[in-house]
Amino acid sequence: MPQFDGLISLLDSRSFGTVWFWLVLIGMWSAVGRNVLGVPSEVLARACRARAAGEPEGPAVIALLDWLSLTLPRWRLGAREGAIFLGVVSFLLTSLALFGFRYGLEFAQALTLLLLPFAVLFWLRVLLARRLLPLLEAGEAGDRPVSGVAADAVRHMINHRRLVLVLSIVAVAGTALWATLWTQMHPNGL
């Protein structure tokens, strides 16, 4: 049974004490901040500056709406797909949390603290896409002016970025706090 011994030793590794865990944690959250639903932050910033400069239908705003028209269809999630995804993710996160916090496996704790905020982030992105899709469809159909669609889209996307910033700060600080407590309670990794 050497395979099980290798698996158990992998699950019981010192996650919080390695630099790789912290590099992955910081790297994942910094990568998340580079775009909103696949729209680069620079495109959103240019659209904000164009609106502030009095160009509500300028090229920067049109570029933002073009990006949204390309990226929003990927975020459509029907009721059936959402239920299946929610069930699978809930099962996996609950299993990891049980292994980590009930049975004391540090690797499972680290994965739980790493993946749980990203599950929340995924649902925040799906909700943002559900808000933006009707706006974009109304703009494409000509029911609303481009400037109004862009203003609402920018407002929703800026609010989403702020929420993601708060989520990332809470996730990193919470992970650091728990890792500190874990390291203090288990100085030799046992």
N, C-alpha and C positions, 0 to 999 in steps of 0.2 A: 503494500500500500504506500509506496513512496509518493504517488500522485497526491493523495490526501494530505500527507505531511507537508508537501510543497504548497498546497492550497491554504492550509491552516496557517503556515508561516507567512504567506503573502497577506492573508487577512489580518494577521496579528502584527503587522510591521509597524514601525514607528513613523506614522504619517506626520504628526504635528512637529516632530523633531527634525524633519528633513527640509532642506532648502527647496527641493523640487515641488513639494506641496504648496509652499508659499508662492513660488514662481507661477505655478498653474493658477492658483487663486487670483493673484493680481493680474496675470496675463488675460485670464478669461474676462474679468470685469473691465479691464481697459479695452479689450476688443469689443465688448458690448457697447461701450460709450462712443464708438466711432460711427455708428449709424442708427437710424430709427427706421425699422421695418425694411431695411436694405437701402434706404436713402442715405447717402453720405452726409455727415454733419456739415460739411462745407456747403453743400447745396442748400441745406436748410438755413444756414447762417447767411448765405447770399440772398435768399428770398426774404429773410427778415430785414436785412439792410436795404433791399430794394423797396420794400413796403414802407420802411421808415423814411426813405428818401423821397417818397411820393410817387413811386412807379408801381402801382398796384397790379399792372398787367405787363410788366417788363420781362425781359428775357430770363432773368433769374427766377421769377415766379413761374413762368411757363416751364422752365427746366425742372422745377420742383414737382409740378403737376405731371410732367412726363415721367419722372422717376416713379411717382406714385402709381401711375397707370401701368407701369411695368412690374412693380413689386407687389402691389396689393393683391392681385389674383392668387399669389402663392399663400396668402394668409387666410384664405377662405376655408372655414372648417365647419362642415355640416354637423347636424345634431348627432348622427350616428357615429361619425368619425370622432367627434368631441367626446362622446360617451366612452368609446373604446379607448381613446387616448387617456382620458381621465382615469379609467379603471386600471390600465396597465401602469401608468405613472404612480398612481396611489399605492398599488400593490408593491411596486419596486421600492418606493421611498419608505413605506411602512416597514417592509422587510429589512431594509438597510438600517432604519432607526431602531428596530428591535434588536438586530444583531449588535448595533453599536452601543446603544444606551441601556439596554436590558442585560446583554451578555458581555458588555465591556470590550468589544473589539474596536480598537482605535481606528483602523482603516475604514470600517463601516461608519464610524462617527464622522470621520473626515469626509467621506463621500456624501453622507447625509447633509452635512453643513455646506458642502460644495454644490450639491445638486438641488436642494430644496429651494433656495432663492431663484435658481434658474427656471424651475417649474413655475414659480410665481411670475417671473419675468415673461415666460412664454404666454401665460394667460393674459397678462397685461398687454402684450403685443397683439394677441388675438382680439381683445376688446378694442384696442385702438384701431385695428383694421376694420372692425365692424362699424366704428364711428366714421371712418374716413371713406369707406366704399360708397355709401349713399351720397356723400358730398361730391365725390368724383363723378359718379354716374349722373347726378343732377347737372354738373358742369358740362359733361360731355353731351348731354341731351339738350343743353341750352336753357334749362329751366332756371338756372342761377347764373349770375355773371361770374366771370373768371376771377375777378378781384374778391368777391365774396367767398367763393370756394377756397381760394388760396388763403384768405385771412383766417377762415375757420380751420383749415388744414394746418397752417402754421401754429395757430393757438393750441390745437390738440397735440401736435407733435412737440411743442416746447413744454407743455405740461407733462407729457409722457417722459421727456428727457429729465425733467426735474424729479419725477417720481422714481425713475431708474437710478438717478444719482443718490437719492435717499436710500433706496433699496440696496445699492452697492455698498454704501457706507455702513449701513446696519449689518449687512451680511459679513463684510470683512471684519468689522469691530466685534460682532458676536462670535465669529470663528476664532479671532485672536484671543478673546476673553476665555472661551471654552478651552482653547489649546493651552493657554497659560494655566488654567485650573487643572487640566488633565496632566500637564507636565509636573505641576507641583504635587499632585496626588500620587503620581507614578513616576518618580524620578529615575528609576532604572528601567522603565518600560514594562513593568509587570503589573 
